[in-house]
Amino acid sequence: MEQSYPYWLSNQMISGVKGFSLCANLIALEGWRRGLTLRWYYNGSDVTNLKPVGYDPVGKTFSLSSGEKTHFFYRSRGDKVDNTAVDIGASKEETKKYLSEYGVSNPEGFSFTKSDDIESVIDTAKKMGFPLVLKPTFGSLGKGVITNINTEAQLRKNLSHVFSEFDYTNFIIERYIEGDDLRVYVVDDKAIGAIKRITAHVIGNGIHSIEELINFKNEDRKKNPYLAAKLIKMDNQVIEYLSEQNLLLSSVPKKDEVIFLKAKSNITSGGDSIDITDELTNEVKTAAVNAVKAIPGLYHAGVDIIANKNDAVVIEINPTAGIAMHHFPVQGKPRNIPAGVIDYYFPETIGKAAKSTKIYFDYSNILKLLRSRSVNQLEIPNAPIGELYAKRYVISGKVQGVGYRNWVRKQALINHLNGYTRNLKNGKVVVVVAGVNKELVDNFKEICLSGPKKAEVKDVQEYVWDKQIKIGFEIRKDR
């Protein structure tokens, strides 16, 4: 199954970009296409007090400017979000406190540390009642989270597991809430995207084993830019979960039989993402918006909610949320979260990117330059604003080995056109040029016909070009 891309993106635009770098790229691309000046930074702390989170912050801090106004971003989070809000979001305990004070529904629970008396912890948990959830206070990406704990024996086993396998010292036990696991992205009091997370699973066909079905599914996930690094691992957790169902990796499920592989629905653990933005109830929207309002200095974020017929319960808030899941759902409509973010920071640019969806910059190369310390900051040439008009010209004659490509690159840059040129194996040269001035693009055929002094151009074939265009003009490898 080939991955389909939103109309404003293509594989070439984000090739080689994964993880949280993809989030930064998507926000920056949206702003840059609207005519904002884009700068990337090696060390964001040199230019802004935005608090980085996670590891490898290189290439994730950038700025967008419009006239005298500049905003800095770290991944998907902009500088209107206060660092205090980031700290609150990082602590599940603090988050629960603010949610409760604002009247936002969240699970009953209590905090404890690794050094606390384990029997007292278990006794408090038993009084609260099963089923329960165990999770680290400062964890992320679902690491160390154990859901649907139904007995004291399971609780003891899972406490022992997280104590020995993870470096966390602070934990929370809270009541397990049955329902749909949702991620809702909120910007400026509006829920602009929602994903339903489905626990990692395979669907039987009566022929292949569970292991084979997992491998098939992972091959599909590799085609999804967001899921490519989030494959289903056939680890002890999966084996044990299958064992509880009296299944092995070698078991062959019946046709259309759904086999769940894990207890939690976290996408990083192999879960699926289903877009449900158009199906959100007012109750869920209100819960998500109020959750963001509850945190001082927070104006856009991802909100994790468990929704059922009785309630919408807020589980966590992520001020630096991953947004690529909304662009590349396994099922459903892609949602342009960056458009909502840029609308909020630069409302004067609303609608300006609509005709510039084919232009892009080479973010992979930007990352290479920053990580090599070749530059500490890098300003990207401004995007052409307006509808792009492009042509592909194929030039024949004595056009290789005579400096034709260097010459045509110079002519393109003089005329403020973007595109590329390359030699073809048949002795011809191809030139692709694009710009918002149709006349300049059309007239470039005559420039191709003239050629440099040493060239002998016999013919120029002209074709319409409707594919993506990278900013600038480059000489590509021969083909």
FIGUSE-73198 format. One line per field, with one value per residue (C-alpha): x, y, z. Coordinates in nm, 4 decimals. Layout:
<atoms>
X: c(X, ...) $
Y: c(Y, ...) $
Z: c(Z, ...) $
</atoms>
This chain:
<atoms>
X: c(0.0000, 0.1522, 0.1404, -0.0789, 0.0392, -0.1629, -0.1896, 0.0484, 0.3285, 0.5167, 0.7676, 1.0503, 0.9747, 1.0276, 1.2537, 1.4815, 1.3132, 1.1768, 1.0627, 1.0368, 1.2490, 0.9502, 0.7325, 0.9745, 0.9973, 0.6197, 0.5656, 0.8578, 0.7474, 0.3968, 0.5252, 0.7954, 0.5470, 0.3463, 0.6377, 0.7807, 1.1578, 1.2885, 1.6081, 1.7345, 1.9681, 2.2266, 2.1867, 1.8493, 1.9618, 2.1808, 1.8753, 1.5722, 1.4796, 1.2491, 1.3036, 1.4141, 1.2766, 1.4012, 1.7377, 1.9200, 1.7767, 1.9908, 1.7833, 1.4619, 1.4812, 1.3867, 1.2417, 0.9820, 0.9684, 0.7253, 0.8566, 0.9449, 0.7724, 0.9668, 0.8554, 1.0785, 0.9744, 1.1059, 0.9619, 0.5861, 0.5901, 0.6113, 0.7370, 0.3892, 0.3890, 0.5559, 0.8334, 0.6321, 0.3600, 0.6224, 0.7325, 0.3735, 0.3061, 0.6179, 0.4839, 0.1729, 0.1247, 0.1317, -0.0915, -0.3538, -0.3454, -0.4122, -0.6786, -0.8613, -0.8466, -0.9986, -1.2703, -1.1445, -1.2199, -0.9079, -0.8528, -0.8458, -0.4942, -0.1991, 0.1755, 0.4590, 0.8320, 1.0496, 1.1715, 0.8220, 0.7029, 0.5718, 0.3059, 0.1616, 0.1537, -0.0274, -0.2698, -0.3601, -0.4057, -0.6345, -0.8516, -0.8896, -1.0010, -0.9033, -0.8503, -0.5550, -0.2861, 0.0780, 0.2987, 0.6078, 0.5410, 0.7871, 0.7748, 0.6898, 0.6104, 0.4306, 0.7512, 0.6895, 0.3116, 0.1165, -0.2591, -0.5578, -0.3997, -0.6756, -0.5309, -0.2897, -0.0614, -0.0460, 0.0230, 0.3126, 0.4581, 0.4331, 0.5794, 0.8770, 0.9081, 0.9106, 1.1428, 1.3999, 1.3672, 1.3460, 1.5396, 1.2271, 1.1921, 0.8506, 0.5297, 0.1532, -0.1157, -0.4561, -0.7898, -0.8109, -1.0750, -1.2372, -1.2968, -1.1466, -0.7889, -0.7767, -0.5159, -0.6746, -0.4669, -0.5873, -0.4854, -0.6294, -0.9412, -1.0131, -0.9764, -0.8265, -0.7280, -0.8102, -0.6643, -0.8081, -0.5310, -0.5903, -0.3821, -0.1224, -0.2965, -0.3098, -0.6067, -0.5974, -0.6387, -0.6489, -0.3170, -0.0335, 0.0982, 0.0866, 0.4589, 0.4129, 0.1178, 0.3272, 0.6017, 0.3494, 0.2088, 0.5547, 0.6306, 0.3240, 0.4267, 0.7682, 0.5917, 0.4314, 0.6668, 0.5317, 0.5124, 0.8343, 1.0301, 0.7419, 0.7302, 0.5686, 0.8447, 0.8067, 0.9480, 0.8713, 0.5824, 0.4101, 0.4924, 0.3527, 0.0385, -0.0204, 0.0417, -0.2373, -0.4637, -0.3233, -0.1489, 0.2035, 0.3772, 0.3424, -0.0360, -0.2496, -0.5556, -0.8820, -0.9865, -1.0843, -0.9967, -0.8457, -0.5483, -0.4323, -0.0618, -0.0313, -0.2440, -0.1729, -0.2615, 0.0474, 0.1442, 0.5157, 0.4461, 0.2856, -0.0630, -0.2628, -0.3819, -0.7329, -0.8425, -1.1759, -1.1673, -1.5055, -1.6604, -1.5539, -1.8355, -1.8815, -1.8017, -1.4592, -1.3867, -1.4759, -1.2623, -0.9615, -0.9962, -1.0480, -0.7469, -0.5238, -0.6875, -0.6185, -0.2414, -0.1019, 0.0849, -0.0328, -0.2085, -0.1609, -0.0884, -0.1800, -0.4334, -0.4707, -0.8282, -1.0134, -1.3674, -1.6677, -2.0435, -2.0330, -1.7343, -1.4273, -1.1372, -0.8108, -0.5085, -0.2140, -0.1192, 0.1816, 0.2947, 0.5541, 0.3280, 0.4128, 0.1932, 0.2929, 0.0352, -0.2320, -0.0680, -0.0259, -0.3101, -0.3458, -0.7077, -0.8959, -0.8296, -0.4899, -0.5075, -0.2814, -0.1995, 0.0851, -0.1662, -0.3560, -0.0359, 0.0885, -0.2592, -0.2311, 0.1179, 0.0889, -0.2820, -0.1882, -0.0617, -0.3814, -0.4428, -0.1038, 0.0281, -0.2674, -0.0950, 0.2572, 0.2164, 0.4708, 0.7669, 0.9896, 1.3363, 1.5849, 1.5520, 1.7695, 2.0590, 1.9917, 2.0227, 2.3517, 2.4963, 2.3904, 2.5097, 2.8457, 2.8799, 2.9435, 2.7017, 2.5438, 2.2396, 2.1019, 1.8558, 1.6502, 1.5868, 1.2342, 0.9649, 0.8003, 0.4522, 0.1742, 0.0872, 0.3931, 0.4233, 0.6777, 0.8178, 1.0507, 1.2835, 1.4863, 1.7786, 1.9505, 2.2664, 2.6212, 2.5196, 2.7269, 3.0882, 3.0561, 2.9532, 2.5852, 2.4513, 2.6586, 2.5550, 2.1845, 2.1988, 2.3380, 2.0608, 1.7929, 1.9255, 1.9474, 1.5789, 1.4871, 1.3694, 1.3899, 1.4495, 1.7329, 1.9312, 2.0998, 2.2669, 2.0804, 2.2468, 2.1265, 2.3450, 2.0664, 2.0255, 1.7053, 1.6147, 1.3215, 1.2374, 0.9584, 0.8425, 0.5366, 0.6044, 0.4628, 0.6323, 0.9795, 0.9251, 0.7958, 1.0761, 1.3357, 1.2959, 1.4675, 1.7476, 1.7928, 1.8068, 2.0847, 2.3172, 2.6792, 2.9434, 3.0768, 2.7319, 2.5490, 2.1805, 1.9722, 1.6346, 1.4454, 1.1420, 0.8924, 0.6752, 0.4455, 0.5891, 0.3395, 0.5615, 0.7294, 1.0074, 1.2949, 1.3935, 1.7042, 1.8526, 2.0780, 2.2848, 2.1810, 2.3642, 2.3504, 2.0683) $
Y: c(0.0000, 0.3302, 0.6210, 0.9071, 1.2590, 1.5715, 1.7976, 2.0477, 1.7901, 1.5275, 1.2546, 1.4587, 1.7571, 1.5620, 1.2816, 1.1606, 1.3769, 1.1828, 1.2178, 1.5590, 1.7145, 1.6514, 1.8631, 2.1556, 2.1181, 2.1207, 2.4376, 2.6187, 2.5192, 2.6571, 2.9920, 3.0228, 2.9552, 3.2541, 3.4879, 3.4883, 3.5040, 3.1730, 3.1215, 2.7958, 2.7815, 2.5364, 2.6448, 2.7971, 2.9210, 3.1787, 3.3598, 3.2660, 3.1442, 2.8745, 2.5667, 2.2610, 1.9201, 1.5742, 1.5107, 1.6342, 1.9879, 2.0718, 2.1928, 2.2130, 2.5838, 2.8361, 3.1829, 3.3305, 3.7036, 3.9458, 4.2998, 4.4026, 4.1002, 3.7814, 3.4650, 3.1772, 2.8128, 2.4923, 2.1966, 2.2679, 2.5120, 2.8870, 3.1595, 3.2668, 2.9524, 3.0320, 2.8074, 2.7686, 2.5995, 2.3623, 2.2707, 2.2112, 1.9934, 1.7882, 1.7001, 1.4857, 1.5713, 1.9475, 1.9078, 1.7252, 2.0022, 2.2786, 2.0772, 2.0107, 2.3765, 2.4763, 2.2133, 1.9933, 1.6240, 1.4117, 1.0686, 1.0259, 0.9349, 0.9860, 1.0410, 0.8484, 0.7975, 0.4943, 0.5280, 0.5233, 0.2185, -0.0153, -0.1671, 0.1757, 0.2518, -0.0735, -0.0209, 0.3284, 0.1930, -0.0868, 0.1618, 0.3618, 0.0453, -0.1462, -0.1166, 0.1227, 0.2926, 0.3226, 0.5847, 0.7973, 1.1560, 1.3015, 1.0392, 1.0820, 0.8800, 0.6192, 0.4891, 0.3181, 0.3470, 0.0365, 0.0440, -0.1623, -0.3165, -0.5340, -0.7117, -0.6596, -0.9245, -0.7364, -0.4116, -0.5646, -0.7167, -0.3904, -0.1822, -0.4167, -0.3897, -0.0092, 0.0222, -0.2103, -0.1203, 0.2600, 0.5400, 0.7224, 0.7980, 0.9678, 0.7905, 0.8276, 0.5659, 0.6700, 0.5187, 0.3498, 0.5081, 0.2958, 0.4695, 0.5966, 0.7227, 1.0613, 1.3256, 1.6638, 1.9581, 2.2960, 2.6395, 2.9619, 2.8044, 2.5864, 2.2107, 2.1921, 1.8259, 1.5004, 1.1518, 0.8327, 0.5945, 0.2243, -0.0311, -0.2188, -0.5077, -0.7293, -0.8641, -1.2296, -1.3683, -1.7374, -1.7948, -1.6059, -1.6221, -1.3310, -1.2785, -1.2610, -1.0235, -0.7954, -0.7922, -0.7044, -0.4239, -0.2882, -0.2709, -0.0495, 0.1639, 0.2225, 0.4009, 0.6478, 0.9402, 0.9602, 0.5876, 0.4816, 0.4925, 0.3550, -0.0085, -0.2894, -0.4643, -0.8348, -0.8018, -0.9741, -0.7369, -0.8568, -1.2212, -1.2007, -1.0207, -1.2870, -1.5577, -1.4139, -1.4789, -1.8330, -1.7249, -1.7436, -1.5422, -1.8559, -1.8717, -1.8208, -1.6014, -1.6663, -1.4444, -1.0956, -1.1888, -0.8901, -0.9766, -0.7038, -0.7064, -0.4665, -0.3170, 0.0500, 0.2380, 0.4587, 0.5146, 0.4935, 0.1375, 0.0398, 0.1854, 0.3209, 0.6789, 0.7461, 1.1017, 1.1833, 1.5639, 1.5894, 1.3483, 1.5266, 1.5888, 1.9293, 1.7684, 1.6543, 1.9876, 2.1750, 1.9458, 1.9931, 2.3708, 2.4073, 2.1863, 2.4283, 2.7262, 2.5663, 2.5911, 2.9455, 3.0696, 2.7883, 2.8773, 2.5754, 2.2135, 1.8501, 1.7206, 1.3496, 1.2545, 0.9346, 0.9766, 0.7566, 0.8040, 0.9517, 1.1832, 1.3285, 1.2843, 1.4704, 1.2480, 1.4667, 1.7902, 1.8230, 2.1827, 2.0520, 1.7969, 1.5909, 1.7094, 1.4760, 1.2181, 1.4613, 1.4898, 1.1164, 0.9248, 0.5553, 0.6310, 0.9529, 1.3026, 1.4729, 1.7896, 2.0892, 2.1704, 2.4090, 2.6273, 2.6792, 2.7551, 3.0081, 3.1654, 3.2263, 3.3785, 3.5630, 3.6262, 3.8773, 3.5879, 3.3803, 3.2349, 3.3299, 2.9723, 2.8389, 2.8829, 2.7934, 2.4276, 2.3039, 2.5075, 2.3731, 2.3976, 2.1167, 2.0601, 1.7467, 1.9517, 2.2237, 1.9621, 1.8367, 2.1875, 2.2656, 1.9344, 1.9700, 2.3147, 2.4599, 2.7348, 2.8430, 2.9881, 2.9728, 3.2033, 3.0434, 3.2419, 3.3798, 3.1721, 3.3126, 3.4291, 3.3449, 3.0628, 2.8862, 2.8425, 2.5836, 2.4353, 2.1490, 2.2031, 1.9254, 2.0608, 1.8599, 1.9230, 1.9766, 2.0643, 1.8377, 1.9086, 2.2710, 2.4392, 2.4438, 2.3564, 2.6185, 2.8752, 2.7910, 2.7986, 3.1520, 3.2568, 3.1102, 3.2931, 3.6209, 3.5792, 3.4842, 3.1395, 2.8190, 2.4665, 2.2448, 2.1132, 1.7800, 1.5838, 1.2891, 0.9689, 1.0323, 1.3429, 1.5908, 1.8362, 1.8841, 2.2173, 2.2760, 2.6362, 2.7765, 3.1157, 3.3295, 3.5297, 3.3235, 3.5355, 3.4813, 3.1052, 3.0923, 3.3144, 3.0882, 2.8593, 3.1232, 3.1475, 2.7696, 2.7931, 3.0511, 2.8612, 2.9438, 3.0102, 2.6539, 2.4958, 2.4109, 2.3872, 2.2066, 2.1869, 2.2630, 2.0540, 2.2159, 2.0400, 2.1501, 2.0752, 2.0224, 1.8615, 2.0092, 2.2670, 2.3172, 2.6767, 2.7912, 2.6431, 2.3387, 2.1218, 1.7641, 1.4398, 1.2903, 1.0522) $
Z: c(0.0000, -0.1113, 0.1307, 0.0137, 0.0924, 0.1685, -0.1336, 0.0281, 0.0721, -0.1247, -0.0487, -0.1977, 0.0271, 0.3489, 0.2312, 0.5097, 0.7745, 1.0698, 1.4278, 1.5877, 1.3122, 1.0872, 1.3186, 1.2941, 0.9176, 0.8725, 1.0789, 0.9147, 0.5642, 0.6175, 0.7433, 0.4785, 0.1983, 0.3205, 0.2548, 0.6074, 0.6449, 0.7780, 0.9766, 1.1264, 1.4272, 1.5523, 1.9141, 1.9894, 2.3310, 2.1541, 2.0187, 2.2304, 2.5776, 2.4390, 2.6530, 2.4511, 2.5452, 2.4595, 2.3007, 1.9879, 1.9651, 1.6597, 1.3665, 1.5657, 1.6556, 1.3893, 1.3533, 1.1210, 1.0561, 0.8983, 0.8844, 1.2387, 1.3934, 1.4673, 1.6439, 1.7482, 1.7436, 1.8917, 1.7027, 1.7032, 1.9962, 1.9445, 2.1760, 2.2856, 2.5002, 2.8314, 2.9639, 3.2829, 3.0791, 2.9392, 3.2922, 3.4009, 3.0975, 3.1723, 3.5174, 3.5180, 3.8849, 3.8226, 3.5181, 3.7241, 3.9851, 3.7322, 3.5524, 3.8779, 3.9816, 3.6467, 3.6755, 3.3916, 3.4371, 3.4949, 3.6536, 4.0298, 4.1378, 4.3699, 4.3433, 4.5052, 4.4739, 4.4276, 4.7864, 4.9410, 5.1320, 4.8630, 5.0890, 5.1640, 4.7912, 4.7160, 5.0045, 4.8786, 4.5277, 4.6496, 4.8356, 4.5135, 4.3358, 4.0237, 3.7286, 3.7519, 3.5457, 3.6516, 3.4869, 3.5522, 3.6582, 3.4075, 3.1319, 2.7657, 2.4532, 2.6623, 2.8218, 3.1532, 3.1245, 3.2298, 3.1736, 3.2834, 3.5949, 3.7398, 4.0429, 4.3296, 4.1819, 3.8507, 4.0342, 4.2288, 3.9129, 3.7191, 4.0008, 4.0102, 3.6315, 3.6083, 3.9087, 3.7528, 3.3836, 3.3975, 3.5654, 3.6794, 4.0516, 4.0613, 3.9663, 3.9564, 4.0025, 3.8784, 3.7992, 3.4586, 3.2356, 2.9677, 2.6359, 2.3124, 2.3347, 2.1591, 2.0821, 2.0145, 1.8959, 2.0196, 1.8916, 2.0288, 2.1831, 1.8792, 1.8342, 1.4837, 1.4630, 1.6396, 1.6199, 1.7655, 1.8672, 1.8173, 2.0058, 1.8002, 1.6294, 1.3238, 1.1307, 1.0387, 0.6881, 0.7782, 0.6011, 0.7668, 1.1219, 1.3641, 1.3115, 0.9346, 0.9707, 1.1927, 0.9308, 0.6594, 0.8708, 0.9488, 0.5775, 0.5365, 0.8344, 0.6760, 0.3895, 0.6293, 0.7124, 1.0660, 1.1403, 0.9655, 1.2914, 1.5003, 1.4001, 1.5967, 1.7881, 1.8554, 2.2057, 2.5357, 2.5942, 2.2773, 2.3441, 2.6980, 2.5824, 2.3191, 2.5781, 2.7938, 2.4939, 2.4522, 2.1330, 1.9919, 1.7220, 1.5101, 1.5606, 1.2477, 1.3170, 1.1384, 0.8504, 0.9767, 1.3359, 1.5193, 1.7398, 1.9771, 2.0530, 2.3461, 2.6200, 2.5498, 2.2345, 2.2121, 1.8481, 1.9280, 2.0437, 1.7150, 1.7485, 1.4552, 1.4101, 1.2799, 1.2022, 1.3701, 1.3586, 1.1892, 1.4406, 1.7601, 2.0038, 2.1621, 2.4967, 2.3776, 2.2093, 2.5265, 2.7426, 2.5131, 2.4922, 2.8674, 2.9363, 2.7450, 2.9158, 3.2537, 3.2085, 3.2551, 2.9492, 2.7204, 2.3942, 2.1697, 2.2571, 2.2117, 2.4626, 2.5421, 2.6259, 2.7078, 2.5796, 2.6486, 2.6480, 2.9980, 3.0004, 2.8297, 3.0714, 3.0136, 3.0720, 2.9715, 2.7956, 2.5648, 2.4939, 2.2436, 2.0816, 1.7786, 1.4912, 1.2070, 1.3180, 1.1980, 0.8543, 0.8015, 0.9682, 0.8897, 0.8071, 0.7523, 0.6277, 0.6772, 0.8866, 0.8333, 1.1956, 1.0967, 0.9117, 1.2373, 1.4279, 1.1717, 1.1529, 1.5275, 1.5203, 1.1874, 1.1171, 0.8481, 0.6315, 0.6297, 0.2841, 0.1403, 0.1170, -0.0816, -0.4195, -0.3048, -0.2151, -0.4730, -0.3512, -0.0732, 0.0805, 0.1434, 0.5167, 0.5129, 0.3792, 0.6367, 0.9127, 0.7672, 0.7571, 1.1137, 1.2572, 1.0837, 1.2454, 0.9004, 1.0026, 1.3318, 1.1622, 0.8130, 0.6383, 0.3631, 0.0417, 0.0451, -0.1206, -0.4336, -0.3399, -0.5806, -0.8149, -0.9520, -1.3253, -1.4416, -1.7614, -1.8438, -2.1382, -2.3024, -2.5024, -2.7763, -2.9761, -2.8568, -2.5015, -2.2773, -2.1876, -2.2998, -1.9728, -2.0641, -1.7182, -1.5349, -1.7922, -1.7708, -1.3901, -1.4057, -1.6452, -1.4189, -1.1141, -1.3075, -1.3928, -1.0331, -1.1381, -0.9370, -1.0590, -1.1749, -1.4697, -1.5378, -1.8148, -1.9644, -2.0822, -2.4385, -2.4638, -2.3998, -2.1125, -1.9160, -1.7570, -1.5211, -1.4328, -1.2188, -1.1021, -1.0471, -1.3651, -1.6533, -1.9173, -1.7702, -1.7592, -2.1170, -2.2463, -2.0886, -2.3893, -2.6026, -2.3485, -2.3668, -2.7464, -2.7399, -2.5063, -2.4156, -2.6835, -2.7039, -2.7291, -3.0508, -2.9669, -3.2283, -3.0596, -2.7380, -2.6513, -2.4142, -2.1541, -1.8725, -1.5258, -1.2434, -0.9811, -0.6735, -0.7022, -0.4585, -0.3879, -0.5737, -0.8881, -0.8730, -1.1021, -1.0374, -1.1006, -1.4474, -1.5251) $
</atoms>
